[in-house]
Amino acid sequence: MTIYEGKLLAGDAKIGVVVARFNELITEKLLEGAVWSFRRHGGDEENLAIARVPGAFELPVAAQAMAETGRYAAVVCLGCVIRGATSHYDYVCSAATSGISQVALKTGVPVIFGVLTTDSLEQAFDRAGAKAGNKGAEAMDAALEMSDLIRKITD
């Protein structure tokens, strides 16, 4: 029996990060968490590439551009969508979720969903390093584990 399991080791893996500027107070905290996790697991910041996009809706196209280069073992998408009084929230969340998933399946590169979808700014802060940990760090953890797993399966 062969069992494949990824490890949380950055090694010399190159990771792309796409971060939305909208709700920047939150997304910068997510990015800080992702960078911290990468370093904590032995990564050299020289192996991180960061692309900034206007908002969560634009995450998939930048993620696809990064994934298609073949330079990155994984791509992490970071954003924050906070529910408002209109249905805009639902459309943006749906497009970001679907797009990020499609990029991963189309390219075979792990593309990690690190987009907060919250009802309030307080919930967003909680998930960006306050009470509920930092979801940016968790997204980077998933990227490292998945990139190692895919490497093991395909080697």
Contacts in CASP RR format, 6 or more apart in sequence:
PFRMAT RR
TARGET T0000
AUTHOR 0000-0000-0000
METHOD contacts of the structure
MODEL  1
MTIYEGKLLAGDAKIGVVVARFNELITEKLLEGAVWSFRRHGGDEENLAI
ARVPGAFELPVAAQAMAETGRYAAVVCLGCVIRGATSHYDYVCSAATSGI
SQVALKTGVPVIFGVLTTDSLEQAFDRAGAKAGNKGAEAMDAALEMSDLI
RKITD
4 149 0 8 1.000
4 152 0 8 1.000
4 153 0 8 1.000
5 149 0 8 1.000
5 152 0 8 1.000
6 145 0 8 1.000
6 146 0 8 1.000
6 148 0 8 1.000
6 149 0 8 1.000
6 152 0 8 1.000
7 144 0 8 1.000
7 145 0 8 1.000
7 148 0 8 1.000
8 41 0 8 1.000
8 141 0 8 1.000
8 144 0 8 1.000
8 145 0 8 1.000
8 148 0 8 1.000
9 41 0 8 1.000
9 42 0 8 1.000
9 144 0 8 1.000
9 148 0 8 1.000
10 38 0 8 1.000
10 39 0 8 1.000
10 41 0 8 1.000
10 42 0 8 1.000
10 43 0 8 1.000
10 44 0 8 1.000
10 47 0 8 1.000
10 144 0 8 1.000
11 41 0 8 1.000
11 42 0 8 1.000
11 43 0 8 1.000
12 43 0 8 1.000
12 44 0 8 1.000
12 47 0 8 1.000
13 43 0 8 1.000
13 47 0 8 1.000
13 73 0 8 1.000
13 74 0 8 1.000
13 144 0 8 1.000
13 147 0 8 1.000
13 148 0 8 1.000
14 47 0 8 1.000
14 48 0 8 1.000
14 49 0 8 1.000
14 71 0 8 1.000
14 72 0 8 1.000
14 73 0 8 1.000
15 38 0 8 1.000
15 47 0 8 1.000
15 48 0 8 1.000
15 49 0 8 1.000
15 72 0 8 1.000
15 73 0 8 1.000
15 74 0 8 1.000
15 75 0 8 1.000
15 76 0 8 1.000
15 140 0 8 1.000
15 143 0 8 1.000
15 144 0 8 1.000
15 147 0 8 1.000
16 48 0 8 1.000
16 49 0 8 1.000
16 50 0 8 1.000
16 51 0 8 1.000
16 66 0 8 1.000
16 72 0 8 1.000
16 74 0 8 1.000
16 75 0 8 1.000
16 76 0 8 1.000
17 31 0 8 1.000
17 34 0 8 1.000
17 48 0 8 1.000
17 49 0 8 1.000
17 50 0 8 1.000
17 51 0 8 1.000
17 75 0 8 1.000
17 76 0 8 1.000
17 78 0 8 1.000
17 140 0 8 1.000
18 50 0 8 1.000
18 51 0 8 1.000
18 52 0 8 1.000
18 53 0 8 1.000
18 59 0 8 1.000
18 62 0 8 1.000
18 63 0 8 1.000
18 66 0 8 1.000
18 75 0 8 1.000
18 76 0 8 1.000
18 77 0 8 1.000
18 78 0 8 1.000
19 27 0 8 1.000
19 28 0 8 1.000
19 30 0 8 1.000
19 31 0 8 1.000
19 50 0 8 1.000
19 51 0 8 1.000
19 52 0 8 1.000
19 53 0 8 1.000
19 78 0 8 1.000
19 79 0 8 1.000
20 27 0 8 1.000
20 52 0 8 1.000
20 53 0 8 1.000
20 54 0 8 1.000
20 55 0 8 1.000
20 56 0 8 1.000
20 58 0 8 1.000
20 59 0 8 1.000
20 78 0 8 1.000
20 79 0 8 1.000
20 80 0 8 1.000
20 115 0 8 1.000
21 27 0 8 1.000
21 52 0 8 1.000
21 53 0 8 1.000
21 54 0 8 1.000
21 55 0 8 1.000
22 54 0 8 1.000
22 55 0 8 1.000
22 56 0 8 1.000
22 79 0 8 1.000
22 80 0 8 1.000
23 79 0 8 1.000
23 80 0 8 1.000
23 81 0 8 1.000
23 82 0 8 1.000
23 124 0 8 1.000
26 79 0 8 1.000
26 80 0 8 1.000
26 116 0 8 1.000
26 121 0 8 1.000
26 124 0 8 1.000
26 125 0 8 1.000
26 128 0 8 1.000
27 78 0 8 1.000
27 79 0 8 1.000
27 80 0 8 1.000
27 128 0 8 1.000
29 125 0 8 1.000
29 128 0 8 1.000
29 129 0 8 1.000
29 134 0 8 1.000
30 78 0 8 1.000
30 79 0 8 1.000
30 80 0 8 1.000
30 114 0 8 1.000
30 116 0 8 1.000
30 128 0 8 1.000
30 134 0 8 1.000
30 135 0 8 1.000
30 136 0 8 1.000
30 139 0 8 1.000
31 50 0 8 1.000
31 78 0 8 1.000
31 136 0 8 1.000
32 134 0 8 1.000
33 129 0 8 1.000
33 134 0 8 1.000
33 136 0 8 1.000
33 137 0 8 1.000
33 140 0 8 1.000
34 76 0 8 1.000
34 78 0 8 1.000
34 136 0 8 1.000
34 137 0 8 1.000
34 139 0 8 1.000
34 140 0 8 1.000
35 45 0 8 1.000
35 48 0 8 1.000
35 140 0 8 1.000
36 134 0 8 1.000
36 137 0 8 1.000
37 136 0 8 1.000
37 137 0 8 1.000
37 138 0 8 1.000
37 140 0 8 1.000
37 141 0 8 1.000
37 144 0 8 1.000
38 45 0 8 1.000
38 47 0 8 1.000
38 48 0 8 1.000
38 140 0 8 1.000
38 144 0 8 1.000
39 45 0 8 1.000
41 140 0 8 1.000
41 141 0 8 1.000
41 144 0 8 1.000
49 66 0 8 1.000
49 71 0 8 1.000
49 72 0 8 1.000
51 62 0 8 1.000
51 65 0 8 1.000
51 66 0 8 1.000
53 59 0 8 1.000
53 61 0 8 1.000
53 62 0 8 1.000
55 79 0 8 1.000
56 79 0 8 1.000
56 80 0 8 1.000
56 81 0 8 1.000
56 92 0 8 1.000
56 93 0 8 1.000
56 96 0 8 1.000
56 115 0 8 1.000
57 92 0 8 1.000
57 95 0 8 1.000
57 96 0 8 1.000
59 77 0 8 1.000
59 78 0 8 1.000
59 79 0 8 1.000
59 96 0 8 1.000
59 99 0 8 1.000
59 100 0 8 1.000
59 115 0 8 1.000
60 77 0 8 1.000
60 95 0 8 1.000
60 96 0 8 1.000
60 98 0 8 1.000
60 99 0 8 1.000
60 100 0 8 1.000
60 102 0 8 1.000
60 103 0 8 1.000
63 75 0 8 1.000
63 77 0 8 1.000
63 100 0 8 1.000
63 103 0 8 1.000
63 111 0 8 1.000
64 103 0 8 1.000
64 106 0 8 1.000
64 107 0 8 1.000
66 72 0 8 1.000
66 75 0 8 1.000
67 75 0 8 1.000
67 103 0 8 1.000
67 104 0 8 1.000
67 107 0 8 1.000
67 108 0 8 1.000
67 109 0 8 1.000
67 111 0 8 1.000
68 107 0 8 1.000
70 109 0 8 1.000
72 109 0 8 1.000
73 109 0 8 1.000
73 110 0 8 1.000
73 143 0 8 1.000
73 147 0 8 1.000
73 150 0 8 1.000
73 151 0 8 1.000
74 109 0 8 1.000
74 110 0 8 1.000
74 111 0 8 1.000
74 112 0 8 1.000
74 143 0 8 1.000
74 144 0 8 1.000
74 146 0 8 1.000
74 147 0 8 1.000
75 103 0 8 1.000
75 109 0 8 1.000
75 110 0 8 1.000
75 111 0 8 1.000
75 112 0 8 1.000
75 143 0 8 1.000
76 111 0 8 1.000
76 112 0 8 1.000
76 114 0 8 1.000
76 136 0 8 1.000
76 139 0 8 1.000
76 140 0 8 1.000
76 143 0 8 1.000
77 96 0 8 1.000
77 100 0 8 1.000
77 111 0 8 1.000
77 112 0 8 1.000
77 113 0 8 1.000
77 114 0 8 1.000
77 115 0 8 1.000
77 139 0 8 1.000
78 114 0 8 1.000
78 115 0 8 1.000
78 136 0 8 1.000
78 139 0 8 1.000
79 96 0 8 1.000
79 114 0 8 1.000
79 115 0 8 1.000
79 116 0 8 1.000
80 115 0 8 1.000
80 116 0 8 1.000
80 118 0 8 1.000
80 124 0 8 1.000
80 128 0 8 1.000
81 89 0 8 1.000
81 92 0 8 1.000
81 93 0 8 1.000
81 96 0 8 1.000
81 115 0 8 1.000
81 116 0 8 1.000
81 117 0 8 1.000
81 118 0 8 1.000
82 89 0 8 1.000
82 118 0 8 1.000
82 119 0 8 1.000
82 120 0 8 1.000
82 121 0 8 1.000
82 123 0 8 1.000
82 124 0 8 1.000
83 89 0 8 1.000
83 117 0 8 1.000
83 118 0 8 1.000
83 119 0 8 1.000
83 120 0 8 1.000
89 117 0 8 1.000
93 115 0 8 1.000
93 117 0 8 1.000
96 113 0 8 1.000
96 115 0 8 1.000
97 113 0 8 1.000
97 115 0 8 1.000
100 111 0 8 1.000
100 113 0 8 1.000
100 115 0 8 1.000
101 111 0 8 1.000
101 113 0 8 1.000
103 109 0 8 1.000
103 111 0 8 1.000
104 110 0 8 1.000
104 111 0 8 1.000
108 150 0 8 1.000
109 150 0 8 1.000
110 142 0 8 1.000
110 143 0 8 1.000
110 146 0 8 1.000
110 147 0 8 1.000
110 150 0 8 1.000
112 139 0 8 1.000
112 140 0 8 1.000
112 142 0 8 1.000
112 143 0 8 1.000
112 146 0 8 1.000
113 139 0 8 1.000
114 135 0 8 1.000
114 136 0 8 1.000
114 138 0 8 1.000
114 139 0 8 1.000
116 123 0 8 1.000
116 124 0 8 1.000
116 127 0 8 1.000
116 128 0 8 1.000
116 135 0 8 1.000
118 124 0 8 1.000
118 127 0 8 1.000
126 132 0 8 1.000
126 133 0 8 1.000
127 133 0 8 1.000
127 134 0 8 1.000
127 135 0 8 1.000
128 134 0 8 1.000
128 135 0 8 1.000
128 136 0 8 1.000
END
